[in-house]
C-alpha cells in the first residue's frame, strides 16, 4: 500500500485511474484505522489515541513529491503519509497503539511512544549507518508542540552542507549532491509557538531546502484560530517572508486541503523549488477538518457549532475526493462502496492480528507464572493466600506484564520464612523476568555499541622541551584547527563563532581557513542553533553547536531534553544524533553570565553526557574523544580560563580526555575534596592554605557529571581519608547533592566515614554583580578553608581549635 510518486510522468488514463484509486484506498484505510483506533482506546485496550483523520488527502499529495533520501520532521497527524510511503502497515499502526515492545511489531518506537509518533530506521543492528539516500526517512517524532521545527532546520541545512562543502563527497550514504528536501508538518495552532517562528526566520536566513506543511483545521484542541493567529491566517501573516526577484525569502503556497489535483500540483511545485533552488517553502493547507476532535481525551462536539460540524461533514477531504472520483468517472458509487467495505474488513483483520501478537508473549509469561505460583502454593503453609493471587492472575484474559510481575512479587511475601525448591525456582524466574523484560522499556538511553564514548581510552597530551605556555584559548583554537583538518564532516556554528572566532577567540582564524559553511555565525536563536545540530547530526555530519553562555542553555533546554537526549531511546537504538554542544560558564560576575544550572541539567539531560573540564586542554581532549564515537554531549568550558596559561600539547587533535573518569589532582590523607570546573582552582588554593595548618587534603576533579565516576575512584579516596566534602557553585541540592549521593549511596562510601559527609554549595540565589557579588554568593577560598577546618575541628578539637 504505497502511493505512486511518478505523477509528473505522462500516464495513460487507465494508469492514472489506478493511481487515483490506490490513493483513495490509502486514505480510506487510514481513516478506518483512526476510527477503529479511537474505539480501541475507549474500550480500554489502548491508553490514548491521537490520529490523523481529516488530513489524509494532502498527505497523499505530499507522499508523491517525497523522494528517497528526503526527510520528514513532523507530528502526530501524519499516519496517512507514512502509509503512503510504505512505512506503516495496518498491523503496525495498531501495534503502536497497543505499545507492543518489539521493533518488528512497532518499528516506530517499540512501544516507547504513543501511537502517531513515527520514525524510520537510520541504523543497522550494530549501530552503523544505513544508506539513507536509498530510503525515505522520518526523524523520530516528539509530542511537544512545535518541538519538531528546530530539528527540521538542521535536516534541511545538511543538504546545503553536502552540496557546497568540499571534502565530504565520499559521504554518499547520506546525500547525493544535497538534493534531499526536509519536509516538516505542524498544526495551524502550533504555529503560535516561538519555536515555529524561530525556525521560520532561521530557514529564511540560511536558505535551505525546507518545506513546512501547515495543516489548518482552524482549531488548536478547542481554541479557534481567532485566538491563535493574527488575521486567523498564518500564510497571510507570513507574507513579508515571500521571496522577490531582489530578495531571498520563502515561496509561500496556499492550497485547499480537499482538492486532490490542486494538492498534487502544489506539492510537485514545492518539491521542485526546494530541491533545485534550495529555497524554503511554506505550504498552507486550508479548509481541513478533524472529524474525531483533537484526541480520545475529549469530544469536539463540545466546542464546535452545529454549523461548523455540518461544514466539516460536507468538506471532509475523503468525502470530497470520493465525489471527485465519481464525477470524473474513475469509479462508480457501487465500486467505491465495495472497495470501502473490503477496506473495513482489512483494517479489522489487521487490528485483530496486532492484538493477538501483542498478547501472545504475555499469555506465555502468564502461564509460566501461574505454574510456578501453583507449585509454590503446594509447598507453602500460606497456600490459601498464594492460591488467591494465582487465581486472580489466571482470571485475567488480557494480562499486562505489570500484573504478572506484581502477582509473583506479592506471593513471595507469604514465604519469607520458608525455604523450598519451589520458592528458589520462582525467585530465579522473577529475576530472569526482569533481566529480560526491563530492557524492553529502558535500553538505549546511551549507546550500547561495543565501542562507545565510555570505552574510548585516555591519550595524554604530549609535551617537549620547546612546548610553550600559551593562553588556554590557544590550546582550544589549535585543537579545533586539527579537528577541522582531520574531520571534513565536522563544523561549528553559533553566536559570534564565525567572523570573530567566538567571544573568547577559541575559534580565531577558523572561518577564514575553513569557510563560512563550516565555521559560521548564527543569529541570537539558541533553540534553532540546537536544532541545526540535531538535524545535521542525524544525517551523518559532526556538528558542534555553540551556545554562547551556559545561562543561555535555558533557551534551548526543551529541545535538548525532549528531542536530543531521547533520540536513541525513543527509537530503541534505530536513530542517533551525535551532536556536541559547546558552551562556557562558571564564576563570571553577575546574574546572567555566572551560570551554574548543573543540577537541573543533570536531571533533564539524561541521555547525553555532561562534561565539565577544569581547563582548555581537558576540554580539547573531550572534543577529541567525542569525535571518536557517536554520542551527544554538552561540554562546559571554564569561562574565566581562556586567558590562563597552559602548555601547548604537541599531539593536537589526538590526545583524549576519558569520559566518566575522575582525576586525583592532589593526593592527601585527611579529607577528600571533590569539585570540578572553575571552582576546582579555588579548592586547590584552599588546599595549599590548609597544608599550612597541618591538614592534608586530597582533591578529586570529577571531570564529567554524566556519567559520573564509572570506576568508583571517589570512594577509594574516602576509604583512605575517611572524610568527604563536595564543593560546587551550583545551588544547594544541585550538583553537589548529586555527587554526594553518588559517593555515599551508590558507591557505599558511608561505611568509611568518620565525619558527616558534607556539601558546600552556592547561595540559593543568582550571584550579585561584581567581584564582591561572586565572593558572597558562591563558595570562596575562605569558605572552603573554614568548612574543611570545621570538619577537622569536630574530629580533633585539640589539634584544630575553633576558628570563630
C-alpha positions in Angstrom: 0.0 0.0 0.0 2.1 2.9 -1.3 1.3 5.9 -3.4 2.9 6.3 -6.8 5.4 9.2 -6.8 5.7 9.4 -10.6 2.8 11.7 -11.1 4.9 14.1 -13.2 5.3 11.4 -15.9 2.8 11.0 -18.7 0.3 8.3 -17.7 -2.4 6.6 -19.7 -6.0 7.1 -18.4 -6.0 3.6 -17.0 -2.7 4.1 -15.2 -3.9 7.4 -13.8 -7.2 5.9 -12.7 -5.4 3.0 -10.9 -3.1 5.5 -9.2 -6.1 7.6 -8.0 -8.0 4.6 -6.7 -4.9 3.3 -4.9 -4.5 6.7 -3.3 -8.2 6.7 -2.3 -7.7 3.2 -0.8 -4.8 4.5 1.3 -7.0 7.5 2.5 -9.9 5.3 3.5 -7.6 2.7 5.1 -6.0 5.5 7.2 -9.4 6.8 8.2 -10.7 3.4 9.2 -7.6 2.9 11.4 -8.4 6.2 13.1 -12.0 5.3 13.7 -11.2 1.9 15.0 -8.2 3.1 16.9 -10.5 5.5 18.9 -12.8 2.7 19.8 -9.8 0.6 21.0 -8.9 3.4 23.4 -12.4 3.9 24.6 -12.8 0.2 25.3 -9.5 0.2 27.3 -7.2 -1.8 25.1 -5.0 1.2 24.5 -4.1 4.1 26.8 -4.5 7.1 24.5 -5.2 7.9 20.9 -4.4 10.8 18.7 -4.9 10.3 14.9 -4.5 11.9 11.5 -8.1 11.8 10.3 -9.1 14.8 8.2 -5.6 15.2 6.8 -5.5 12.2 4.5 -5.7 13.7 1.0 -3.0 16.4 1.4 -0.7 13.7 2.8 -1.2 11.6 -0.3 -0.1 14.5 -2.5 2.9 15.1 -0.2 4.0 11.5 -0.4 4.1 11.7 -4.2 6.6 14.6 -4.0 8.7 12.9 -1.3 11.7 11.1 -2.7 14.3 8.7 -1.5 16.8 10.5 0.7 14.3 13.1 1.8 13.5 13.6 5.5 10.3 14.2 7.4 10.1 16.1 10.7 6.5 16.0 11.7 4.0 15.4 14.4 1.2 13.0 15.3 -1.2 13.6 12.4 0.9 12.1 9.6 -0.2 8.5 9.6 -1.5 8.7 6.1 1.8 9.9 4.8 3.6 7.1 6.5 1.2 4.6 4.9 1.6 6.2 1.5 5.4 6.0 1.5 5.1 2.3 2.6 6.5 2.7 6.1 3.3 2.0 8.1 1.0 -1.0 7.8 -2.4 -1.5 9.4 -1.0 -4.0 11.8 1.9 -1.8 12.7 -0.5 1.1 13.3 -2.4 -0.9 15.9 0.8 -2.4 17.4 1.9 1.1 18.1 -1.5 1.9 19.7 -1.1 -1.1 22.0 2.5 -0.3 22.9 4.0 -3.5 21.5 7.5 -3.7 22.8 9.1 -5.4 19.8 10.5 -3.4 16.9 9.3 -6.0 14.4 5.7 -5.2 15.5 6.1 -1.5 16.2 9.1 -0.2 14.2 8.4 3.4 15.1 9.4 3.1 18.8 8.8 -0.4 20.1 6.0 0.8 22.3 8.0 3.7 23.9 5.9 6.4 22.4 2.1 6.5 22.0 0.7 5.9 18.6 1.0 8.6 15.9 4.7 9.1 16.5 6.6 8.0 13.5 10.2 7.1 12.6 12.2 5.2 10.1 15.4 3.2 10.9 18.7 5.1 10.2 20.9 2.5 11.8 21.7 -1.2 11.4 21.5 -3.5 14.3 25.2 -2.9 15.2 24.6 0.9 15.3 26.2 1.7 12.0 24.6 3.9 9.5 22.3 2.6 6.7 22.4 4.2 3.3 20.0 7.0 3.9 19.8 8.0 0.3 18.1 4.8 -0.8 15.2 5.1 1.6 12.5 7.6 2.7 13.5 9.0 6.1 11.4 10.2 9.0 13.1 11.6 12.0 11.5 10.3 15.2 8.6 12.4 16.4 8.2 14.1 19.7 4.9 15.3 21.3 5.8 18.9 22.4 4.0 21.3 20.1 6.4 22.8 17.5 9.3 20.9 19.0 9.9 19.2 15.7 10.7 22.6 14.0 14.3 23.2 15.1 15.3 19.7 14.1 13.7 20.3 10.7 16.0 23.2 10.1 19.1 21.1 10.7 17.8 18.3 8.5 17.5 20.8 5.7 20.8 22.5 6.3 22.6 19.2 6.0 21.7 19.2 2.3 23.2 22.7 1.9 26.4 21.4 3.5 26.6 18.3 1.4 26.0 20.4 -1.8 28.5 23.1 -1.0 31.3 21.9 1.3 34.3 20.2 -0.4 35.9 17.2 1.2 32.7 15.2 2.1 31.9 13.9 -1.4 32.5 10.4 -0.1 29.6 10.6 2.3 27.4 9.1 -0.4 25.3 7.1 2.0 23.9 10.4 3.5 23.4 12.6 0.5 23.5 12.9 -3.3 24.8 16.4 -4.0 22.5 17.9 -1.4 19.4 17.1 -3.4 17.4 16.0 -0.4 14.5 18.0 0.9 13.5 18.2 4.6 9.7 18.3 5.0 8.0 19.4 8.2 4.4 19.3 9.4 2.7 21.4 12.0 -0.8 22.2 13.0 -2.0 25.7 12.4 -2.5 26.4 16.1 1.1 25.3 16.9 2.4 28.0 14.6 1.8 30.2 17.6 4.8 28.6 19.3 8.1 30.5 19.5 9.9 27.5 18.1 8.0 27.8 14.9 8.8 31.5 14.4 12.4 31.0 15.3 12.7 28.2 12.7 10.9 30.2 10.1 13.3 33.1 10.5 16.4 31.0 10.6 15.5 29.0 7.5 14.8 32.2 5.6 18.2 33.5 6.5 20.0 30.2 5.7 18.1 29.5 2.5 17.9 25.8 3.0 15.7 23.1 1.2 13.0 23.0 3.8 9.2 22.7 3.2 6.7 23.3 6.0 3.2 21.9 5.7 0.7 23.7 7.9 -2.4 21.6 8.4 -5.1 24.1 9.0 -8.4 22.9 10.5 -9.0 26.2 12.3 -8.6 24.8 15.9 -6.0 24.0 18.5 -7.8 21.5 20.6 -10.8 23.6 21.5 -9.3 27.0 20.8 -10.3 28.7 17.5 -7.8 30.3 15.2 -9.1 33.7 16.1 -7.4 33.2 19.5 -4.3 31.7 17.9 -3.1 33.7 14.9 -3.3 37.3 13.8 -5.8 37.6 10.9 -6.6 33.9 11.6 -4.3 33.1 8.7 -0.6 32.1 9.1 0.3 32.5 5.4 -1.2 36.0 5.4 0.9 36.9 8.4 4.0 35.5 6.7 3.6 37.5 3.5 6.6 39.5 4.4 8.7 36.4 4.1 7.7 35.9 0.5 10.8 36.0 -1.7 11.1 38.5 -4.6 13.3 38.9 -7.6 15.7 41.0 -5.5 15.4 39.5 -2.0 15.7 36.0 -0.6 12.8 34.5 1.4 10.2 31.9 1.2 8.0 30.5 -1.5 4.5 30.6 0.0 1.8 28.3 -1.4 -1.8 28.2 -0.4 -4.0 25.2 -1.3 -7.3 23.8 -0.3 -6.9 20.6 1.7 -9.7 18.6 0.0 -8.8 19.5 -3.6 -6.8 16.4 -4.7 -5.5 17.6 -8.1 -4.6 21.0 -6.8 -2.7 19.4 -3.9 -0.7 17.2 -6.2 0.2 20.2 -8.3 1.2 22.3 -5.3 3.4 19.6 -3.8 5.1 18.9 -7.1 5.9 22.6 -7.4 7.1 23.0 -3.8 9.4 20.0 -4.0 10.9 21.2 -7.3 11.7 24.6 -5.9 13.2 23.4 -2.6 15.2 20.6 -4.2 16.7 22.5 -7.1 17.0 26.0 -5.8 17.5 25.3 -2.1 14.7 27.8 -1.2 12.4 27.2 1.8 8.7 26.8 1.1 5.7 27.1 3.2 2.5 25.2 2.1 -0.6 26.5 3.9 -3.1 23.7 3.6 -6.5 25.2 4.4 -10.1 24.0 4.9 -9.1 20.8 6.6 -11.2 19.0 9.2 -10.6 16.9 12.3 -13.6 14.5 12.3 -12.9 13.0 15.8 -11.6 16.1 17.5 -8.2 16.5 18.9 -7.7 13.1 20.6 -9.5 10.5 22.6 -9.4 12.7 25.7 -12.5 14.7 24.6 -15.2 15.3 22.0 -15.1 18.2 19.6 -18.9 18.5 19.7 -18.4 20.4 23.0 -16.8 23.3 21.3 -17.7 23.3 17.6 -21.0 24.8 16.5 -23.6 22.7 14.6 -22.9 24.8 11.5 -19.1 24.0 11.8 -19.8 20.3 12.3 -22.1 20.2 9.3 -19.5 22.0 7.2 -16.8 19.5 8.3 -19.0 16.6 7.2 -19.5 18.1 3.8 -15.9 19.2 3.3 -14.2 16.2 4.7 -11.2 15.6 2.4 -12.1 11.9 1.9 -15.7 12.8 1.1 -14.6 15.4 -1.4 -12.1 13.1 -3.0 -14.8 10.4 -3.4 -17.1 12.9 -5.1 -14.3 13.9 -7.4 -13.6 10.3 -8.3 -17.2 9.7 -9.2 -17.6 13.0 -11.1 -14.5 12.2 -13.2 -15.6 8.6 -14.0 -12.7 6.9 -12.2 -15.1 4.7 -10.4 -18.8 4.3 -9.7 -20.7 4.7 -6.4 -21.1 1.0 -6.2 -17.4 0.3 -6.9 -16.3 2.7 -4.2 -18.8 1.2 -1.7 -17.5 -2.2 -2.4 -13.9 -1.0 -2.0 -14.7 0.7 1.3 -16.4 -2.5 2.6 -13.3 -4.5 1.8 -11.0 -2.0 3.5 -13.1 -2.1 6.7 -12.6 -5.8 6.9 -8.9 -5.4 6.1 -8.5 -2.9 9.0 -10.4 -5.1 11.4 -8.3 -8.1 10.5 -5.1 -6.0 10.9 -6.3 -4.8 14.3 -7.1 -8.3 15.4 -3.7 -9.6 14.3 -1.9 -6.8 16.1 -3.8 -7.5 19.4 -3.2 -11.2 19.1 0.5 -10.6 18.6 0.6 -8.2 21.4 -1.0 -10.6 23.9 0.9 -13.7 22.8 4.1 -13.3 24.8 2.3 -12.0 27.8 0.0 -15.0 27.9 3.0 -17.3 27.7 4.6 -15.4 30.6 1.3 -15.5 32.5 1.2 -19.3 32.0 4.7 -19.8 33.3 4.0 -17.6 36.4 0.7 -19.5 37.1 2.5 -22.8 37.0 5.3 -21.6 39.4 2.7 -20.0 41.7 0.8 -23.2 41.8 3.9 -25.1 42.8 4.8 -22.5 45.4 1.3 -22.7 46.9 1.5 -26.5 47.3 4.8 -26.2 49.1 3.8 -23.4 51.5 2.0 -23.1 54.7 0.3 -20.0 53.3 -1.2 -21.9 50.4 -4.6 -20.2 50.5 -3.1 -16.7 50.2 -0.9 -17.7 47.3 -3.7 -19.6 45.6 -5.8 -16.4 45.6 -3.0 -14.4 43.9 -2.6 -17.2 41.4 -6.4 -17.4 40.6 -6.6 -13.6 40.2 -3.8 -13.7 37.7 -5.3 -16.7 35.9 -8.7 -14.8 35.6 -7.0 -12.0 33.6 -7.7 -12.9 30.0 -5.7 -9.9 28.7 -2.7 -9.8 31.0 -0.2 -7.0 31.2 3.3 -7.6 32.3 2.9 -5.4 35.4 0.1 -7.8 36.5 2.3 -10.8 36.1 5.3 -9.3 37.9 3.1 -7.8 40.6 1.5 -11.2 41.4 4.8 -13.0 41.6 6.4 -10.4 43.8 3.4 -10.3 46.2 3.4 -14.0 46.5 7.0 -14.0 47.8 5.8 -12.0 50.9 4.0 -15.1 52.1 7.1 -17.3 52.0 9.6 -15.0 53.6 10.4 -17.5 56.4 10.3 -20.5 54.2 12.9 -22.2 52.1 11.9 -24.6 49.3 13.0 -25.5 45.8 9.7 -24.0 44.5 10.5 -20.7 46.2 14.0 -20.6 44.7 12.6 -21.5 41.3 10.1 -18.7 41.5 12.8 -16.2 42.6 15.1 -17.3 39.7 12.2 -16.9 37.3 11.4 -13.4 38.6 15.0 -12.2 38.4 15.3 -13.6 34.9 12.0 -12.0 34.0 13.2 -8.5 35.0 16.6 -9.1 33.3 14.7 -10.0 30.1 11.8 -7.6 30.2 13.3 -4.4 31.7 15.5 -3.6 28.7 12.3 -3.5 26.5 11.4 -0.4 28.4 14.9 1.0 29.4 17.5 0.2 26.8 19.4 2.5 24.5 19.4 5.6 26.7 23.0 5.7 25.7 24.9 3.8 23.0 25.0 0.1 23.6 27.6 -0.5 20.8 30.8 -2.3 21.8 32.7 0.9 21.3 31.0 3.9 22.8 32.3 7.1 24.4 32.8 5.5 27.8 35.2 2.9 26.2 37.4 5.4 24.4 40.7 5.2 26.3 42.7 8.2 27.5 45.5 9.6 25.4 47.5 12.1 27.4 48.7 15.4 25.9 52.4 15.3 24.9 54.9 18.0 25.5 58.5 18.5 24.6 61.2 20.9 25.7 60.0 23.6 23.4 56.3 23.4 24.4 55.4 27.0 25.1 53.0 28.4 27.7 50.0 29.9 25.9 46.6 31.3 26.8 44.2 28.4 27.2 42.1 29.6 24.3 45.1 28.9 22.0 45.1 25.3 23.0 41.4 25.1 22.1 41.9 27.1 18.8 44.8 25.0 17.6 43.0 21.8 18.6 39.9 22.9 16.6 42.2 23.5 13.7 43.4 19.9 13.9 39.8 18.7 14.2 38.5 20.5 11.2 41.5 19.3 9.2 41.0 15.7 10.3 37.2 15.5 10.0 35.8 17.3 6.9 32.3 16.5 8.1 32.9 18.5 11.3 31.5 22.0 11.5 30.7 24.6 14.2 28.2 27.4 14.4 26.8 29.8 17.0 26.6 33.4 18.0 29.9 35.2 17.2 31.5 31.8 16.4 32.4 32.8 12.8 34.0 36.0 11.8 35.5 37.0 15.1 36.3 33.4 16.1 33.9 33.4 19.2 33.9 35.9 22.0 36.9 34.3 23.7 38.9 33.7 20.5 38.8 29.9 20.7 38.0 29.8 17.0 40.3 32.6 15.9 41.0 32.4 12.2 39.0 29.2 11.7 36.3 30.7 9.4 38.9 32.3 7.2 40.6 28.9 6.9 37.6 26.5 6.6 34.9 28.7 5.1 31.6 30.2 6.3 29.7 27.0 6.0 31.9 25.0 8.4 32.6 27.8 10.9 29.6 30.1 10.9 27.9 32.8 12.7 24.3 32.3 13.8 21.6 34.7 14.9 20.5 35.1 18.5 18.3 32.0 18.5 19.5 29.2 20.7 16.7 26.7 20.1 17.3 26.6 16.4 21.1 26.5 16.8 20.5 23.4 18.8 18.0 22.2 16.2 20.6 22.8 13.4 22.9 20.5 15.3 20.3 17.7 15.9 19.2 17.6 12.3 22.7 17.6 10.8 23.9 15.0 13.2 21.0 12.8 12.2 22.3 13.0 8.6 25.9 11.9 9.3 27.6 15.2 9.8 29.5 16.0 13.0 28.2 19.4 14.1 29.3 21.4 17.2 26.5 23.7 18.2 27.8 26.6 20.3 25.6 28.2 22.9 27.4 31.3 23.9 27.0 31.1 27.7 25.8 28.3 29.9 22.9 30.5 31.1 21.6 30.6 27.5 21.1 26.8 27.6 17.8 27.6 29.1 16.6 28.9 25.8 17.1 25.6 24.1 16.8 23.3 27.1 13.4 22.0 26.0 14.8 20.9 22.6 17.8 19.2 24.3 15.7 17.5 26.9 12.7 16.4 24.8 14.4 15.7 21.5 18.2 15.3 21.5 18.7 13.2 24.6 15.7 10.9 23.8 16.6 10.2 20.1 18.3 6.9 20.6 15.9 5.8 23.4 12.7 6.6 21.7 13.7 4.8 18.6 15.1 1.8 20.6 18.5 2.4 19.0 17.4 3.0 15.4 18.3 6.6 15.2 21.1 8.7 16.7 22.1 12.4 16.8 25.8 12.6 17.9 25.7 16.4 18.5 28.4 18.1 20.5 27.0 21.2 22.3 29.7 23.7 23.3 29.2 26.4 25.9 31.1 28.2 28.6 30.2 29.1 32.1 31.0 29.4 35.8 32.3 32.1 38.0 31.7 35.2 35.9 30.3 38.3 37.7 26.6 39.0 37.6 23.3 37.2 37.5 23.2 36.4 33.8 26.6 35.0 32.9 27.5 33.3 36.2 25.6 30.2 35.2 25.6 27.0 37.2 22.3 25.3 36.5 24.1 22.0 36.7 21.7 20.2 39.0 18.8 21.0 36.6 20.9 19.9 33.6 21.9 16.7 35.2 18.3 15.7 35.7 16.9 17.0 32.4 19.6 15.7 30.1 19.8 12.0 30.9 20.7 10.5 27.5 23.7 12.8 26.8 27.0 13.4 28.5 27.7 16.5 30.6 31.4 17.2 30.7 32.9 19.9 32.9 36.7 20.2 32.2 38.8 22.3 34.5 40.9 23.8 31.8 41.1 24.1 28.0 43.4 21.2 27.5 40.9 18.9 29.2 38.1 20.5 27.1 40.0 19.9 23.9 40.6 16.3 24.9 36.8 15.9 25.4 36.2 17.1 21.8 38.7 14.7 20.5 37.2 11.8 22.5 33.6 12.5 21.3 34.6 12.7 17.7 35.9 9.1 18.0 32.3 7.9 18.8 28.7 8.7 18.1 27.0 10.1 21.2 25.7 13.6 22.1 27.4 15.6 24.8 27.4 19.0 26.5 30.9 20.5 27.1 31.1 23.4 29.6 34.3 25.3 29.2 35.5 27.5 32.1 34.6 31.0 31.2 37.4 32.5 33.3 40.1 30.1 31.9 40.7 31.3 28.4 43.5 33.7 29.4 45.1 31.4 31.9 48.4 29.9 30.8 48.6 26.2 29.7 51.3 24.3 27.9 50.5 23.7 24.2 50.5 20.0 23.5 52.3 18.6 20.5 49.7 16.0 19.7 46.8 18.3 19.0 43.6 16.6 17.8 44.9 13.3 19.1 45.0 13.5 22.9 41.8 12.4 24.6 40.2 13.1 28.0 38.3 10.0 29.1 34.6 10.2 29.8 33.3 9.1 33.2 36.7 9.0 34.8 37.7 11.2 37.7 41.2 12.5 38.2 43.0 12.9 41.5 44.6 16.3 41.2 46.3 16.2 44.6 47.0 13.3 47.0 46.1 13.7 50.6 45.3 11.8 53.8 43.0 13.9 56.0 39.9 14.6 53.8 38.6 14.1 50.3 37.6 17.3 48.4 35.5 16.8 45.3 34.8 19.5 42.8 35.0 20.5 39.1 35.3 23.4 36.6 36.4 26.8 37.8 35.7 26.1 41.4 38.4 23.5 41.4 41.0 26.2 41.2 39.7 27.7 44.5 39.8 24.2 46.0 43.4 23.9 45.0 44.2 27.3 46.6 42.4 26.4 49.8 44.2 23.0 50.0 47.6 24.8 49.8 46.5 27.1 52.7 45.1 24.1 54.7 48.5 22.4 54.3 50.0 25.3 56.3 47.9 24.4 59.3 48.6 20.7 59.0 45.6 19.5 57.0 46.5 17.3 54.0 43.5 17.3 51.6 43.1 15.0 48.7 41.5 16.7 45.6 39.4 15.0 43.0 38.2 16.6 39.8 35.1 14.7 38.6 35.6 16.0 35.0 32.3 14.6 33.8 28.9 14.7 35.7 27.1 12.4 33.3 28.4 9.7 33.6 30.0 10.2 37.0 33.0 8.1 38.2 32.4 4.9 36.4 35.4 3.3 38.1 34.3 4.3 41.6 37.5 6.0 42.3 36.0 8.6 44.6 35.0 6.1 47.2 38.6 4.7 47.2 39.7 8.1 48.3 37.1 8.3 51.0 38.2 4.9 52.2 41.7 6.4 52.7 40.8 9.8 54.2 37.5 8.9 56.0 36.1 12.3 55.4 34.3 14.0 52.5 33.4 17.5 51.3 31.9 18.2 47.9 32.3 21.7 46.7 30.2 23.2 43.9 29.0 26.6 42.7 25.5 25.2 41.9 22.6 26.0 44.3 22.2 23.8 47.4 20.7 20.5 46.5 22.1 20.7 43.0 25.2 19.0 41.5 26.9 18.8 44.9 24.0 16.8 46.3 24.0 14.6 43.2 27.8 13.9 43.6 27.4 13.3 47.4 24.6 10.8 46.9 26.6 9.0 44.3 29.6 8.6 46.7 27.7 7.9 49.9 24.8 5.8 48.5 25.7 4.3 45.1 29.4 3.7 46.0 28.6 2.8 49.6 31.0 5.5 50.9 29.1 5.8 54.1 30.9 2.8 55.6 34.2 4.6 55.5 33.2 7.9 57.1 34.4 9.1 60.4 32.7 12.5 60.0 29.5 13.6 58.5 29.8 13.9 54.7 29.0 17.5 53.6 28.4 19.7 50.6 29.4 23.3 50.2 27.3 24.9 47.6 26.5 28.4 46.4 23.7 30.5 47.9 20.2 29.7 46.6 20.2 33.0 44.6 22.0 34.2 41.4 25.2 36.0 42.2 25.0 39.7 42.5 27.1 41.8 40.1 30.8 42.5 40.6 33.6 40.7 42.3 32.1 41.0 45.7 28.9 39.5 44.3 30.7 36.3 43.4 32.5 36.3 46.8 29.4 36.5 48.8 27.2 34.3 46.5 29.4 31.3 45.7 32.0 29.3 47.7 35.2 31.3 48.2 38.7 30.0 49.1 37.9 31.1 52.7 34.6 29.3 52.7 36.3 26.1 51.6 39.2 26.5 54.1 36.8 27.1 57.0 34.4 24.3 56.1 37.3 21.8 56.0 38.8 23.2 59.2 35.4 22.9 60.9 35.2 19.2 59.9 38.7 18.5 61.3 37.9 20.6 64.4 35.0 18.4 65.2 37.1 15.3 64.8 40.1 16.6 66.7 39.4 19.9 68.6 42.7 19.9 70.4 44.7 19.9 67.2 42.3 22.3 65.4 40.9 24.8 67.8 37.8 26.6 66.8 38.4 29.4 64.3 35.4 31.6 65.0 
